[in-house]
Amino acid sequence: MNKYNFRCIIAGIAVGILLKFFVVDIIHVSGSSMYPTIKNGQTLVVNKLAYGLDMPFASFLITQWKSPEVGDIVVFMKDNNMVIKRVSAVGGTKLEYSTISGYNLIINGKHIALSAEQYYRMKNSTVVPENTVFVTGDNQDVSIDSRSYGFVPTSNILGKVFFK
């Protein structure tokens, strides 16, 4: 192997590392909280530059240039686990509650079922705080999401799923 080939190999490895840490990530789904949109065992490609530049080996953005939008499927860290959820509401969105036929959170006319515990914990939150999002799993019967752990700071969102 000559010096030119060695340099090409080193450059290729360096580019691959930079892409992995800052541009795209490939993750494997474990769980059914996003079923039927995303299935257990499915492989996803995450655009790590969708909202900003994230700090490798940390759970926050160095700089943020765009905020998530309702409907985006996002990736963030929660309790040292990578979590995939759908954005149901963004900062400034009004939250309403109903106890007619169970406990419900109403976001833009859409009813999201709550347990009694979730309802009593959340009912005083009337607006999604700025610079946060409310996330839910598509399979809300089994999903542990913002109904349980609250609003997610947008600076903690590491990327957007763009290929599944």
C-alpha positions in Angstrom: 0.0 0.0 0.0 1.5 3.3 -1.0 1.1 6.7 0.8 -1.6 7.9 -1.5 -3.9 4.9 -0.8 -3.3 5.2 2.9 -4.2 8.9 2.9 -7.4 8.1 0.9 -8.4 5.5 3.4 -7.8 7.8 6.4 -9.7 10.7 4.6 -12.6 8.3 3.9 -12.8 7.2 7.5 -12.7 10.8 8.7 -15.5 11.8 6.3 -17.5 8.8 7.5 -17.0 9.8 11.2 -18.1 13.4 10.5 -21.2 12.2 8.6 -22.2 9.9 11.4 -21.7 12.4 14.2 -23.1 15.5 12.5 -25.2 14.7 9.4 -27.1 11.4 9.4 -27.6 8.5 11.8 -29.1 5.1 11.2 -31.1 3.7 14.1 -33.0 0.5 14.7 -36.4 0.7 16.4 -37.1 -1.2 19.5 -40.7 -1.0 20.6 -44.2 -0.5 19.2 -45.0 3.1 20.4 -45.0 4.4 16.8 -46.9 1.5 15.3 -48.3 1.4 12.6 -46.1 4.2 11.1 -42.9 2.7 12.4 -42.6 -1.0 13.3 -40.5 -2.7 15.9 -37.2 -3.8 14.3 -37.4 -1.3 11.5 -34.3 0.7 10.4 -34.6 4.5 10.1 -32.4 7.2 8.7 -32.3 10.4 10.8 -31.4 13.8 9.5 -29.3 15.3 12.3 -29.0 18.7 10.6 -32.8 19.2 10.3 -33.0 21.5 13.3 -29.4 22.4 14.1 -26.0 21.1 14.9 -26.0 18.6 17.7 -23.1 18.0 20.2 -21.8 14.4 19.7 -22.1 12.2 22.7 -24.5 14.7 24.4 -28.3 15.3 24.2 -28.5 18.9 23.1 -27.9 21.2 20.1 -24.9 23.4 19.8 -26.9 25.7 17.5 -30.5 25.6 16.3 -31.7 27.0 13.0 -35.1 25.6 12.7 -37.8 24.3 15.1 -39.8 21.1 14.7 -43.3 21.3 13.2 -46.5 19.5 14.1 -46.4 16.1 12.4 -42.6 15.7 12.3 -41.2 12.4 13.6 -38.3 13.4 15.9 -35.4 11.7 17.8 -34.3 12.9 21.2 -32.6 11.4 24.3 -34.7 10.6 27.4 -33.1 8.9 30.3 -30.1 7.8 28.2 -32.3 6.2 25.6 -32.9 7.4 22.1 -36.6 8.1 21.7 -38.7 8.4 18.5 -42.0 10.3 18.7 -44.3 12.5 16.6 -44.6 16.2 17.4 -48.3 16.8 18.3 -47.9 20.5 19.4 -45.3 23.2 19.4 -44.5 26.2 21.7 -47.5 28.5 22.0 -50.1 25.9 21.1 -53.2 26.1 23.3 -54.1 23.0 25.4 -57.6 22.1 26.4 -58.9 19.4 28.5 -62.2 17.4 28.7 -63.6 14.8 31.1 -66.5 13.9 28.8 -66.2 10.1 28.1 -62.8 9.8 29.9 -59.9 12.1 30.3 -58.8 13.9 27.2 -56.3 16.5 26.1 -57.4 18.5 23.1 -54.8 20.0 20.7 -56.2 21.8 17.7 -59.4 19.8 17.9 -57.6 16.4 18.1 -58.4 14.4 21.3 -55.6 12.6 23.0 -56.5 10.1 25.7 -55.1 10.6 29.1 -55.1 8.4 32.2 -56.5 10.0 35.4 -53.0 10.5 36.7 -51.8 12.2 33.5 -54.9 14.4 33.4 -54.5 15.7 37.0 -50.7 16.3 36.5 -51.2 18.2 33.2 -54.6 20.0 33.6 -52.9 23.2 34.8 -50.8 23.5 31.6 -52.9 25.5 29.2 -50.2 26.3 26.6 -47.2 24.5 25.3 -44.2 26.5 26.6 -42.0 28.3 24.0 -39.0 26.4 22.8 -40.6 23.0 23.7 -42.8 20.5 21.9 -45.4 18.0 23.1 -44.7 14.6 21.6 -46.8 11.4 21.4 -46.4 8.0 19.9 -48.7 7.0 17.1 -49.7 3.9 19.2 -50.9 5.9 22.1 -52.2 2.9 24.0 -48.6 1.8 24.7 -46.6 4.9 24.2 -44.8 6.6 27.0 -44.5 10.2 25.8 -45.1 13.8 26.8 -48.3 12.7 28.6 -46.0 11.0 31.1 -42.8 13.0 31.1 -43.9 16.4 29.9 -42.7 18.8 27.3 -39.5 18.2 25.4 -37.1 21.2 24.9 -36.5 21.8 21.2 -32.7 22.0 22.0 -32.8 18.3 23.0 -34.1 17.1 19.6 -31.3 15.5 17.8 -32.9 15.0 14.4 -35.8 14.3 12.2 -36.7 10.9 10.7 -36.6 11.3 6.9 -36.4 7.8 5.6 -38.0 4.6 6.9 
